[in-house]
Amino acid sequence: MKGLGRDFLQAVVQCATTSECQLPRPFPTAMTALETPIADLLDSTHGKPKLLVVDDQPINIQVMYQIFASEFQVFMATSGTQALVLCRDNPPDLILLDVVMPGMDGFEVCQQLKANDATRNIPVIFVTAHTDAAQETHGLSLGAVDFIAKPVNPSVVRARVKTHLTLKFQSDLLRRLVFLDGLSGVFNRRYFDQQFAMEWARAVRSNSPLSLIMVDVDCFKSFNDRYGHQAGDDCLRQIALAIKGALKRPADLVARYGGEEFACVLPDTHFDDAMGLASELERKIRALHIAHEDSVVDKFVTISVGLATRTVDSIGDAAKLLGLADSQLYQAKQSGRGRVCGKVL
């Protein structure tokens, strides 16, 4: 343990009793930049990649931190159980996983990760001092992407992590393309259904709020009748872009729900905050000044917005929250359109 900083040791001790740990900054590091910075692999919405180091020995975690701290968010887990909890609640982009650990070993951790739909696509690189052919074959058969021998060579481990992250982000992009709406450029209904169910389960598990916003373009049929469908398509694209630009956090998402309807899923968002965002959306769309001479609301395109929020005291399921948001959207339209209605589940 000689040579470890006090802040680092305190962080390791804290990690022994919590499910999510990120090493402290500032922390000394001798890492030099990669020839191509890993940030170049990412779009602007992703931020720094999240790297999870799983090892029961603090000195090994320190070594990995020194190698990756300048370009990654480095998280750590000191046991297999802790790693699984962290991956469930805050999935990393890549895992460096020790094989030999007390209790649950690395092979079992990998097996459980690959058995879970929410974590199976996270690349796992085993880092171990015991690298015989049988172990390597077994690890790869469980779904790991690579093996690295201890003590690690910084240049080798950087290069391999960069390679597997590149492949991972390319695969993520291909999966995302399947879930994009071809007209508006935001996510499609299929992706909404998948993510809404996942965020509901996460909110229930962590007993946290979840808000859902439903948006409908007012008098859109008359817009198409007057200006044509090409203008209607362009209108929807502008609205989708404006909604996407108004979302505050990477976890928030907007999807085209169907026709001229959009839906926003806002994890860990209380009713008042969601209502503020919903009102902002209504103002932003009106401020686009898209001409709509046949609207009964305004001379410009407007939207009606319905909001529903799950609180820590809510009773019901995801379908009930969706139904409540839809009913609030109906209420907004019945009340004159171009407004926001919301309610807590």
C-alpha positions as CSV (number, residue, x, y, z in Angstrom):
1,M,0.0,0.0,0.0
2,K,3.0,2.3,0.1
3,G,2.8,5.3,-2.1
4,L,-1.0,5.5,-2.3
5,G,-2.4,9.0,-1.6
6,R,-4.7,9.6,1.4
7,D,-7.5,10.8,-0.8
8,F,-7.2,7.7,-2.9
9,L,-7.3,5.3,0.1
10,Q,-10.3,7.1,1.5
11,A,-12.1,6.7,-1.8
12,V,-11.3,3.0,-1.8
13,V,-12.7,2.6,1.7
14,Q,-15.8,4.5,0.7
15,C,-16.3,2.2,-2.3
16,A,-16.4,-0.8,0.0
17,T,-19.7,0.5,1.4
18,T,-21.3,2.2,-1.6
19,S,-22.5,1.0,-5.0
20,E,-20.9,3.7,-7.2
21,C,-17.5,5.2,-6.8
22,Q,-15.5,7.7,-8.8
23,L,-11.9,8.4,-8.0
24,P,-11.1,11.9,-6.7
25,R,-9.6,14.7,-8.6
26,P,-7.0,16.1,-8.7
27,F,-4.9,12.9,-8.6
28,P,-1.4,12.6,-9.9
29,T,-1.1,11.0,-13.3
30,A,1.7,10.5,-15.8
31,M,-0.6,9.7,-18.7
32,T,0.3,11.1,-22.1
33,A,-2.4,11.8,-24.7
34,L,-3.3,9.1,-27.2
35,E,-2.3,9.8,-30.8
36,T,-6.0,10.2,-31.4
37,P,-7.9,11.5,-28.3
38,I,-10.6,9.1,-27.2
39,A,-13.0,12.1,-27.2
40,D,-12.8,12.2,-31.0
41,L,-14.6,8.9,-31.0
42,L,-17.6,10.5,-29.4
43,D,-20.3,13.0,-30.4
44,S,-20.8,16.1,-28.4
45,T,-23.7,14.7,-26.4
46,H,-21.7,11.7,-25.0
47,G,-19.0,13.4,-23.0
48,K,-16.0,11.6,-21.5
49,P,-16.3,7.8,-21.8
50,K,-17.0,6.0,-18.5
51,L,-14.5,3.4,-17.6
52,L,-15.2,1.0,-14.7
53,V,-12.2,-0.7,-13.0
54,V,-13.1,-3.7,-10.9
55,D,-10.3,-5.0,-8.7
56,D,-10.1,-5.9,-5.0
57,Q,-6.6,-4.5,-4.8
58,P,-6.4,-0.6,-4.4
59,I,-2.9,-0.5,-6.0
60,N,-4.2,-2.0,-9.2
61,I,-7.0,0.5,-9.3
62,Q,-4.5,3.3,-8.8
63,V,-2.5,2.1,-11.7
64,M,-5.5,2.1,-14.0
65,Y,-6.5,5.6,-12.8
66,Q,-3.1,7.0,-13.6
67,I,-3.3,5.6,-17.1
68,F,-6.9,6.8,-18.0
69,A,-7.8,9.7,-15.7
70,S,-7.1,12.5,-18.2
71,E,-9.6,11.2,-20.9
72,F,-12.1,9.1,-19.0
73,Q,-14.5,9.2,-16.1
74,V,-12.9,6.5,-14.0
75,F,-15.2,4.6,-11.7
76,M,-14.2,1.7,-9.5
77,A,-15.7,-1.3,-7.7
78,T,-13.8,-3.5,-5.2
79,S,-16.1,-6.6,-5.6
80,G,-18.1,-8.4,-8.2
81,T,-21.4,-7.6,-6.5
82,Q,-20.6,-3.9,-6.3
83,A,-19.6,-3.9,-10.0
84,L,-23.0,-5.4,-11.0
85,V,-24.9,-2.9,-9.0
86,L,-23.0,0.0,-10.6
87,C,-23.4,-1.4,-14.1
88,R,-27.2,-1.7,-13.5
89,D,-27.6,1.9,-12.2
90,N,-24.9,3.7,-14.2
91,P,-23.7,1.6,-17.1
92,P,-20.1,2.3,-18.1
93,D,-18.8,2.3,-21.7
94,L,-16.1,-0.4,-20.9
95,I,-15.1,-2.6,-18.0
96,L,-11.6,-3.6,-16.9
97,L,-12.3,-6.6,-14.8
98,D,-10.0,-8.6,-12.5
99,V,-10.5,-12.4,-12.6
100,V,-9.4,-13.5,-9.2
101,M,-11.5,-11.7,-6.5
102,P,-13.0,-13.0,-3.2
103,G,-16.6,-14.0,-3.3
104,M,-17.8,-13.5,-6.9
105,D,-14.9,-13.9,-9.3
106,G,-14.5,-12.0,-12.6
107,F,-15.9,-14.9,-14.7
108,E,-19.2,-14.9,-12.8
109,V,-19.4,-11.1,-13.1
110,C,-19.0,-11.3,-16.8
111,Q,-21.5,-14.1,-17.1
112,Q,-24.1,-12.1,-15.3
113,L,-23.4,-9.0,-17.3
114,K,-23.9,-10.9,-20.6
115,A,-27.1,-12.4,-19.3
116,N,-28.7,-9.0,-18.8
117,D,-30.1,-7.1,-21.8
118,A,-29.2,-3.8,-20.2
119,T,-25.5,-4.6,-19.8
120,R,-24.7,-7.3,-22.4
121,N,-23.3,-4.8,-24.9
122,I,-20.7,-3.3,-22.4
123,P,-17.2,-4.5,-23.5
124,V,-15.4,-6.5,-20.8
125,I,-11.6,-6.8,-20.8
126,F,-10.1,-9.2,-18.3
127,V,-7.0,-8.0,-16.5
128,T,-5.3,-10.8,-14.6
129,A,-2.0,-12.1,-13.5
130,H,-3.1,-15.7,-14.4
131,T,-3.3,-15.8,-18.2
132,D,-3.1,-19.4,-19.4
133,A,-4.8,-20.5,-22.6
134,A,-7.6,-22.3,-20.8
135,Q,-8.6,-19.2,-18.7
136,E,-8.4,-17.0,-21.8
137,T,-10.6,-19.4,-23.8
138,H,-13.1,-19.6,-21.0
139,G,-13.3,-15.8,-20.6
140,L,-13.8,-15.2,-24.3
141,S,-16.5,-17.9,-24.4
142,L,-18.4,-15.9,-21.7
143,G,-18.4,-12.8,-23.9
144,A,-15.2,-10.9,-22.9
145,V,-13.5,-9.0,-25.7
146,D,-9.9,-9.2,-24.6
147,F,-7.4,-10.3,-22.0
148,I,-4.6,-8.2,-20.6
149,A,-1.8,-9.5,-18.4
150,K,-0.7,-7.9,-15.1
151,P,1.5,-6.0,-14.6
152,V,-0.1,-3.9,-17.4
153,N,1.9,-2.1,-20.0
154,P,0.3,1.4,-20.2
155,S,0.7,1.7,-23.9
156,V,-0.8,-1.7,-24.6
157,V,-3.8,-1.2,-22.3
158,R,-4.5,2.2,-23.7
159,A,-4.4,0.9,-27.3
160,R,-6.6,-2.0,-26.5
161,V,-9.2,0.1,-24.6
162,K,-9.2,2.6,-27.5
163,T,-9.8,-0.2,-30.1
164,H,-12.6,-1.8,-28.2
165,L,-14.3,1.5,-27.4
166,T,-14.1,2.4,-31.1
167,L,-15.9,-0.8,-32.0
168,K,-18.4,-0.3,-29.2
169,F,-19.3,3.2,-30.3
170,Q,-19.6,2.1,-33.9
171,S,-22.0,-0.7,-32.8
172,D,-23.9,1.7,-30.6
173,L,-24.4,4.0,-33.6
174,L,-25.7,1.2,-35.8
175,R,-28.2,0.2,-33.0
176,R,-29.3,3.8,-32.7
177,L,-29.9,4.2,-36.4
178,V,-32.4,1.4,-36.1
179,F,-34.3,3.4,-33.5
180,L,-34.2,6.8,-35.3
181,D,-37.3,8.2,-37.0
182,G,-36.4,8.9,-40.6
183,L,-38.4,12.1,-41.0
184,S,-37.7,14.0,-37.8
185,G,-34.3,12.7,-36.9
186,V,-35.3,12.0,-33.2
187,F,-35.9,8.5,-31.8
188,N,-38.8,6.5,-33.0
189,R,-41.8,4.9,-31.2
190,R,-40.1,1.6,-30.9
191,Y,-37.2,3.2,-29.0
192,F,-39.6,5.2,-26.8
193,D,-41.4,2.1,-25.8
194,Q,-38.2,0.3,-24.9
195,Q,-36.6,3.2,-23.0
196,F,-39.8,4.3,-21.2
197,A,-40.2,0.8,-19.8
198,M,-36.6,0.7,-18.7
199,E,-36.7,4.2,-17.1
200,W,-40.0,3.2,-15.3
201,A,-38.3,0.1,-13.9
202,R,-35.2,2.2,-12.8
203,A,-37.5,4.8,-11.1
204,V,-39.3,2.1,-9.2
205,R,-36.1,0.4,-8.2
206,S,-34.4,3.6,-7.0
207,N,-37.7,5.2,-5.7
208,S,-37.1,8.3,-7.8
209,P,-39.4,10.6,-9.8
210,L,-40.0,10.1,-13.6
211,S,-41.8,12.6,-15.8
212,L,-43.4,12.1,-19.2
213,I,-44.3,14.9,-21.6
214,M,-46.6,14.4,-24.6
215,V,-46.6,17.0,-27.4
216,D,-49.1,17.4,-30.2
217,V,-48.9,19.9,-33.0
218,D,-52.1,21.9,-33.1
219,C,-54.3,21.9,-36.2
220,F,-51.7,20.0,-38.2
221,K,-54.1,18.5,-40.7
222,S,-55.1,22.0,-41.8
223,F,-51.4,23.0,-42.0
224,N,-50.8,20.2,-44.4
225,D,-53.9,21.0,-46.4
226,R,-52.9,24.6,-46.9
227,Y,-49.1,24.4,-47.2
228,G,-48.6,20.8,-48.5
229,H,-47.0,17.7,-47.1
230,Q,-43.4,18.8,-47.8
231,A,-43.9,21.9,-45.7
232,G,-45.5,19.7,-43.1
233,D,-42.5,17.4,-43.0
234,D,-40.2,20.4,-42.6
235,C,-42.4,21.8,-39.8
236,L,-42.1,18.5,-37.9
237,R,-38.3,18.5,-38.4
238,Q,-38.1,22.0,-36.9
239,I,-40.3,21.1,-34.0
240,A,-38.3,17.9,-33.3
241,L,-35.0,19.9,-33.4
242,A,-36.4,22.6,-31.0
243,I,-37.6,20.0,-28.5
244,K,-34.3,18.1,-28.6
245,G,-32.4,21.4,-28.1
246,A,-34.5,22.2,-25.0
247,L,-33.8,18.9,-23.1
248,K,-31.3,19.6,-20.3
249,R,-29.5,16.3,-19.6
250,P,-28.1,13.4,-21.6
251,A,-30.6,11.0,-20.0
252,D,-33.6,13.0,-21.3
253,L,-34.9,11.8,-24.6
254,V,-37.5,12.9,-27.2
255,A,-39.1,10.5,-29.7
256,R,-41.7,10.8,-32.4
257,Y,-44.7,9.1,-30.9
258,G,-46.7,9.0,-34.1
259,G,-47.9,11.4,-36.8
260,E,-47.5,14.9,-35.3
261,E,-47.0,13.7,-31.7
262,F,-43.8,13.7,-29.8
263,A,-43.0,12.2,-26.4
264,C,-40.2,13.2,-23.9
265,V,-39.0,10.9,-21.1
266,L,-37.4,12.8,-18.2
267,P,-35.7,10.5,-15.6
268,D,-35.3,11.8,-12.1
269,T,-37.3,14.9,-12.8
270,H,-39.8,16.3,-10.4
271,F,-43.2,17.7,-11.5
272,D,-42.3,21.4,-11.1
273,D,-39.1,21.0,-13.1
274,A,-41.0,19.1,-15.8
275,M,-43.7,21.7,-15.9
276,G,-41.1,24.4,-16.4
277,L,-39.6,22.4,-19.3
278,A,-43.1,21.7,-20.8
279,S,-43.9,25.5,-20.7
280,E,-40.6,26.2,-22.3
281,L,-41.3,23.8,-25.1
282,E,-44.7,25.5,-25.8
283,R,-43.0,29.0,-25.9
284,K,-40.1,27.7,-28.1
285,I,-42.3,26.2,-30.7
286,R,-44.5,29.3,-30.9
287,A,-41.3,31.4,-31.2
288,L,-40.2,29.5,-34.3
289,H,-42.8,31.6,-36.1
290,I,-43.8,28.9,-38.6
291,A,-46.7,30.5,-40.4
292,H,-50.1,28.8,-39.9
293,E,-52.9,30.9,-41.3
294,D,-55.6,28.3,-40.7
295,S,-54.8,27.6,-37.1
296,V,-57.6,28.4,-34.6
297,V,-54.9,29.2,-32.0
298,D,-52.5,31.7,-33.5
299,K,-51.1,32.8,-36.9
300,F,-48.1,30.6,-36.1
301,V,-47.7,26.9,-35.4
302,T,-48.4,26.0,-31.7
303,I,-48.3,22.8,-29.7
304,S,-50.5,21.4,-26.9
305,V,-48.6,19.6,-24.1
306,G,-49.6,17.0,-21.6
307,L,-47.4,16.2,-18.6
308,A,-47.5,13.4,-16.0
309,T,-45.0,12.7,-13.2
310,R,-44.4,9.6,-11.1
311,T,-43.5,10.6,-7.6
312,V,-42.0,8.5,-4.8
313,D,-45.6,8.0,-3.5
314,S,-47.2,7.1,-6.8
315,I,-49.2,3.9,-7.2
316,G,-49.6,2.4,-10.6
317,D,-47.5,1.2,-13.6
318,A,-45.9,2.6,-16.7
319,A,-49.1,2.3,-18.7
320,K,-50.9,4.4,-16.1
321,L,-48.3,7.2,-16.3
322,L,-48.6,7.1,-20.1
323,G,-52.4,7.2,-19.9
324,L,-52.3,10.2,-17.5
325,A,-49.9,12.1,-19.8
326,D,-52.2,11.4,-22.7
327,S,-55.3,12.5,-20.8
328,Q,-53.5,15.8,-19.9
329,L,-52.7,16.3,-23.5
330,Y,-56.4,15.8,-24.3
331,Q,-57.2,18.3,-21.6
332,A,-54.9,20.9,-23.1
333,K,-56.5,20.5,-26.5
334,Q,-60.0,20.7,-25.1
335,S,-59.1,23.8,-23.2
336,G,-58.2,25.8,-26.3
337,R,-54.8,24.3,-27.5
338,G,-51.5,26.0,-27.3
339,R,-51.1,25.4,-23.6
340,V,-49.8,22.9,-21.0
341,C,-51.7,20.7,-18.7
342,G,-50.1,18.4,-16.1
343,K,-50.8,16.2,-13.2
344,V,-49.0,14.0,-10.7
345,L,-49.7,10.3,-10.8
